[in-house]
């Protein structure tokens, strides 16, 4: 996709808890770094550390051999509508991109396990002597999200190249998805993200499965001038 291509609609989707059922990073952290998490989370809630700082403290150096990771990844399920959404976007030539504050190694393997393909932005993970070593993928110090992958920045970059496109963000988490939802023309939200957007008075569409998203996307393509999306650029 080049800057000169006309794009009417683009879809950006969180992975953990949205495209997948399980939250990969949180589940692994709970299982293998449990004792450290409560105090670190309290520091994050007090604003003493960023979301990425929290990830580094919990996950960098995590003692989890590759075979243990593989065993867990084999259990990760996709949302019931994940494949449908991918197929719909491909059939309608709608750009689809996963925006994840998780890790590239996991996303690559999960694509292989489930026999699917998607473009993505994520943090970097590699192994050193059976321990995790992580690096932020695309942080944005100007954004309040404080994550390793700023989703608002990804949407803003796309909008610069395709200013007439309707940008959709789908997510479930307050910490990593709020900035992306606020930057989008239309946000789909559930779980803690829905609570956060409601408290902010920000417009969004509720969803349970990614199948719920497709009919709205169809309306945008069929009747773009009539679609009730509130742009909050």
N, C-alpha and C positions, 0 to 999 in steps of 0.2 A: 504494500500500500504506500503510495507516494503522496506528497503534499498536493499534487495536482489532481488526484483522483477525487471525484465528488462522492461524499459520504453523507447519507441522510441520517444514519443512526449508528451508534457504536455502543457496545455493551462491555462494561468492566465489572468483574465479579470477584468477590472475596473467595478464598478457598476453604479454610478451616471453619467448619460449622455452617458453611453456606453451599459450596460446591460439593464438599464432603460432609458426611454426617458427623464424624468425630473431629475434634480439634487436635491435630497431630502433636503440635508442640506442647500444648497445655497438658495433654494426657501423658506424654512421655515425661514431662517435668514433674507431674504429680507422682508418677510411679518411681522415678529415679532420683529426683532432687527435692522430694517432699518437705523434709525438715527445714530447708532454707527458705521456702517460699513465703510463709505468712509474714515474717518480719520484712522481707524485701517488698512484698506487695503493700504493706503498710507504709513503707517509705515512698513508694510510687504514689499512693493515694494522697500522701501529704505534700507531694510535689518536690520531694528531695532528689529523686532520680527520674529519668525519662523512661518511657516504655522500652526503648532499646537498651538502656542501662540495665533494666530489670532482666531482659533477655540474656545479656552478657553474664550477669551475676548468676543466673540460674542454669543456663545452657552451655556457655563456653567452658570447655573442659569436662563436660558431662561424660561419665564413664558408662558408655553404652556401645558395646562392640557391634560391628556391622551386621552380624547374624541376628543379634537381638533386635536391631532396628528393622531388618527385613521381616522378621517374624511378626512384628507389630504392624508394619505396612500392609502385610497380607490380609490383615483384618479390617483395614479402613474401607468403609463403604461410601459410595457416592450418593448424593441426593437423588431421590427417585426421578427427578426431572433433569438431571445433569446432562445425560446423553441427548435427551430431547432438545434441550436448549442449544447444545453444540450443533446438532443436526439442523435446527431451524436457522441459526445464524449462518451456517455454511450454505444452506439452500438459498438464502436471501442475500448472500454476499454482504452480511453485516459483520464488521470487525468485532471479534470477541477476544478479550484478554483477561486472564486471571491476574489480579493484584493481590499478592500475599505477603504478609509479614512473617511467613514461614520460610522454608529453605529449599533451594534449587535441587539439591540431591534428592530430597523426599518427593518433590513434584515430578522430577524426571522418572523416578522409579514407579510412582503411582500411575503415571501415564502408561508405562509398560505393562503394569499389572492389569490395568483395566482396558488396555487396547484403545486408547484415545489419544488425541493430540490437541494441544492448545498453546497459544503464545502466553508468556507470563513475565511478570516482574516479581522478584523474590530476593531474599537474602541468600548469602553463600554459606554453604556448609561443606567442610571436608574433615577427614580423619587424620589424626596424629596419634599413633599407638593406641588405637581403640577409644580415643577420646574425641569428642566433638570440638571443632574449632570453627567459629562463626565470624562472619563479616557482614556489615550492613550493605544492603543492595543499592538503595537510592534514598538516603536520608535527606531531609530538608530542614535545616536549622531555623528557617523562617516560619515553619508551621508548628502549631501547638501540639500536633500529634506526637512528636518525639519518637517516632517509630523508625525502623530500619528501612522501610519502604513507604514513602509518603504517597498516598493514593491521590490526594488533591493535586500534587505536582504532576502525576501521570496524566490526569484528566486535563489539566491546564495545558500541558505540552501538546496533547492531541488536539485540543480546541484551537490552539494557535495555527495548526496546519489545516484544520477543517472547521472553520468558524461557523458554518451553517448546520453542522451536524447536531442532532439531539444526543446528548451523552447520558447514558443510564449507568447507575452504580447499584450493585446488589450486595448486601452484606448483613452481618448479624452481630458484630461486636462493637461495643462503645469505643474501645481503645484505638483499634487500628482502622475502623471503617468510618468514623464520624467525619473526618475531613473529606474523604472521597464522596460521601453522601451529600455534604453541603456544597461541594464543587460541581455536582452533577445537575443536569437539567431535570432528571427524574430519579428519585432514590427509592429502591425497594428495601425494606428493613424488617427484621424480626429480632426477638430476644433483646439483649441489652442495647443494641443500636436503636431499636424502635422506641425504647424507653427514653434514651438520650435525646432523640430527635423530637419526641413529643414534649419533653421538658423544655426544649429550646423553642418550641413553636414552629419548627421547620416542617415543611410539607414532605410526605412520603407515602408510599403504597405498602401496605402490609402484605406479607406472603408467608406461606408455610413450606411449600415445595417450589423448586424452580419451574415446575410446570405452570404455576400460577402466573408467572411472569410473561409467558409467551403470548397469551391473548392481548395483553396491553402493548407489547412490542408490535404485534400485527396491526393494531389500531394506529400506531404511530406511522408505520409505513404506508398504510392505506389512506389515512386521512390526517396528514401531518398538520394541516391548518386548523383542524378541529380538535386535535388531541389536547386534553386538559393537563398539560405539564407546566408547572410554574417554574420559570427559569430564575435561578438565584445565582447568577454569575457575580 
